[in-house]
């Protein structure tokens, strides 16, 4: 079973940056789409971004477009989420998740995910 571990969360001031990592073990990430999701206190979990198997296709929630960038390094079995210009409303637990697919160049955030990490907390506050 694919295992995912998130890291890189923490406390940052508004306008600051963080880079989250999602490291996979037991299986290669080559065959998986990876998505980042977040859940703020008292709110439902929402999709933030996803990246295709090839890395050539990405998708973002409107709330993070232009500020967040998702990327993957299959050689390191790791996916990243670079978060810039952070706002207090970005405060949440961030999860990475994966689903397997034969499609190289597409990702769908609304699709059900097969595997989830345990999350990393991001707090944006002055």
Steps between C-alpha positions, in 0.01 A plus 500: 500500500629844406597709801510878485666728753462877494754743643589868487209651687541761770426853610556778248405866485256629239680555173754231580580172328516132583581191298316183586633159405315175449734202511386157391626165615443133417408578141616736231291810437539459123157343463310745720335835469573704813268756650531748784197564716442712808255520784463812710343492847125466474506465121476217252808364331569664165723424205796732458697362208583186307771385262491236230726196485723666244506830690396678183144573610406684818181641642434751778213624708409859411592612851867404452561564130803717443626442856552123528702274272490122499789295364631147515836327497432137419866412548465610862149358529386838628243763411528862612262787560670839494278751676571871459318815609331306776185638656336427836224318314759247380526373856407132497625146525640410159476144373645333197314217335540272201307297249638262243423547134619400156449857376828691485385855441196573710405538865160544658476641851140395544576137431506270798850447633638157581765597756538785747775638720440610857543869430720791600376816670550838337424807710512846346492763770680813614 
